[in-house]
Amino acid sequence: MKRTLLCLLPLLLAGCGGDSARVSLGWFTTKDVVVKGFTDPAIAGVTCHVAHVEADLDFSDPSDMSIACRQTGPITAAMLAGIDKGKNGEVVFKDSLSVLFKSLKVRRIFDREHQSLIYLSYSTKETQGSHHHAISTVPLFGTQAWQATPGK
């Protein structure tokens, strides 16, 4: 009985948390594709979803990920005025991927020339010679933050 409960514990815990989705990769694996959704803390009109593989019984999770960000509400000039417009942007989301200090981070970067917000997701630890990453962009065209002639 104890052994059965121990075997079921990871499955029970997998349903916990604030995940938008969790899809098992099969019966004979402890790995799931997890989708986490979040709203940009400074640009409330942008929602992002980050997907990554989570391995319940491993000490570290794979670094592969994907991201999709979309305009889901108004984006105003006032919102844009309050963000970091440097080339490095700023971290808007962070999630631990392992007990070995690996994190998944998402940075928002303002692309003034193309009037877009770039969302870059990346792993903080190198895996198999690569820091895995993915990007998504949200154009400002059609929003209150759009500038016909961008200021420099």
Secondary structure, DSSP 8 states (H G I E B T S, - for coil): -HHHHHHHHHHHHHT-SS-SEEEES-TT--EEEEEEEEE-SS-TTEEEEEEEEEETTSSB----EEEEEEE-S---HHHHHTS--STT-EEEEEEE-BTTS-EEEEEEEEETTTTEEEEEEEESS-BTTB--EEEEEEE-TTSTT--SS---
